[in-house]
Amino acid sequence: MRREPVSEGRAEWAERAVLEAHADSDPVDSGQAVPGAPHRGREQQVLDRIARVRRRKAVVREERITLAHGSGGKATQTLIQAVFLEAFRNPMLAPLEDGATLRLDTARAVFTTDSFVVSPLFFPGGDIGDLAVNGTVNDLAMCGARPAFLSAGFILEEGFPVADLRRIVGSMAAAAAAAGVSIVTGDTKVVERGKADGCYITTSGVGLLERPVELSVAGVRPGDAVIVSGPIGEHGAAIMLARGEFGIEAPIVSDTAPLHGPVSALLDALPGGVRALRDATRGGVATILNEVAAASDVAVVVDEEALPVRAEVTGVCELLGIDPLYVACEGRFVAVVDGEHAGRAVEVLRGHPLGAGAAIIGTVRDDPPGLVLLRTAFGGTRIVDLLVGDPLPRIC
């Protein structure tokens, strides 16, 4: 497909991509040719069909929980909307950000929680301990907060080696010290042998909002730029190889790291210019971009050639038939910033060790709303949709 310019009105090249991707046997509902129907009418039928599907009330059709429900993709979103949000709905929960903003007299704080069930517990570049600390620190950072206090809850399996527990706890202590946070409370439970796969950890965190920021994926606007803070997919690829299921060897280590440093530098450099931040964990960058597009009712257009992916990660993903866009990171984030300040944002991020590989990967447009489109290296376009599940469960 030849790459064509985008018109000032509707993004016709994107509509054609939508048409090709969603055509099926129903000539009216799919947008196939209908005698006498204009071409624009067919395109609009496809876009209307997508919009109708997305407006449907979420329903969990499975009778039992599957691994897909924990993947961060469509199945997870359906579970959250149909079960948890339906039961717990309130103004602080409804935005479904990485943390909840709390107003305490004259101060503001962010509260978040996360659970970690990664397999294996130890992997190149880290383990479940530093992952549990960094994951919660990063959720606080994505809300613009300075991480301050954490809790730690452990579910241990009968027979778990004490030496492994000491190693995990030591990693947590080191990660907390590096992030400048204190683990101030916790809990421990032990379950019967075979009931917990060794060790599960839940961490909750409180961070302080010291800037007048309002970050939200619902606040993204056409004209904004989409930036990633560094090469993507390294954590998920490291976990894949650590499991030893594929007989592949490659020098890939997890990117797990605390991100409040580069986030703080970015917020200081662009006051009011940062719209949204999300760490690209389960479901990878593709899932974050879909959340942005859906929440703000905008189109996110990504340039495949601009995506920073290390050659080793690309090679492993190609061998396994996995798109790096969907592979988890634990030390990378997606930032949506005012397009006029995109160059400055990248400059600031590259000035921090954890943002050295930052790159502008796309732009935000007003049409077609709710979709993520990729300009491929071959000059065509394709839709980047949410996956139902994750090709690699239990990566965090």
HELIX and SHEET records of a PDB file:
HELIX    1   1 GLU A   12  HIS A   22  1                                  11    
HELIX    2   2 HIS A   39  ARG A   55  1                                  17    
HELIX    3   3 LEU A   67  GLY A   70  5                                   4    
HELIX    4   4 LYS A   74  LEU A   79  1                                   6    
HELIX    5   5 ILE A   80  PHE A   84  3                                   5    
HELIX    6   6 LEU A   85  PHE A   88  1                                   4    
HELIX    7   7 ILE A  128  MET A  142  1                                  15    
HELIX    8   8 VAL A  162  ALA A  179  1                                  18    
HELIX    9   9 VAL A  217  GLY A  219  5                                   3    
HELIX   10  10 GLU A  234  ALA A  242  1                                   9    
HELIX   11  11 HIS A  260  ALA A  269  1                                  10    
HELIX   12  12 GLY A  284  SER A  296  1                                  13    
HELIX   13  13 GLU A  304  ALA A  306  5                                   3    
HELIX   14  14 ALA A  311  LEU A  320  1                                  10    
HELIX   15  15 PRO A  324  TYR A  326  5                                   3    
HELIX   16  16 GLY A  339  HIS A  341  5                                   3    
HELIX   17  17 ALA A  342  ARG A  350  1                                   9    
HELIX   18  18 PRO A  353  GLY A  355  5                                   3    
SHEET    1   A 5 ALA A 100  LEU A 104  0                                        
SHEET    2   A 5 ALA A 107  PHE A 116 -1                                        
SHEET    3   A 5 CYS A 199  LEU A 208 -1                                        
SHEET    4   A 5 ARG A 146  GLU A 157 -1                                        
SHEET    5   A 5 SER A 182  VAL A 191  1                                        
SHEET    1   B 2 PHE A 122  PHE A 123  0                                        
SHEET    2   B 2 GLY A 126  ASP A 127 -1                                        
SHEET    1   C 7 VAL A 274  ASP A 279  0                                        
SHEET    2   C 7 PHE A 333  VAL A 337 -1                                        
SHEET    3   C 7 ALA A 225  VAL A 228 -1                                        
SHEET    4   C 7 ALA A 359  ARG A 365 -1                                        
SHEET    5   C 7 ALA A 299  ASP A 303 -1                                        
SHEET    6   C 7 VAL A 372  ARG A 375  1                                        
SHEET    7   C 7 THR A 381  ILE A 383 -1                                        
END                                                                             
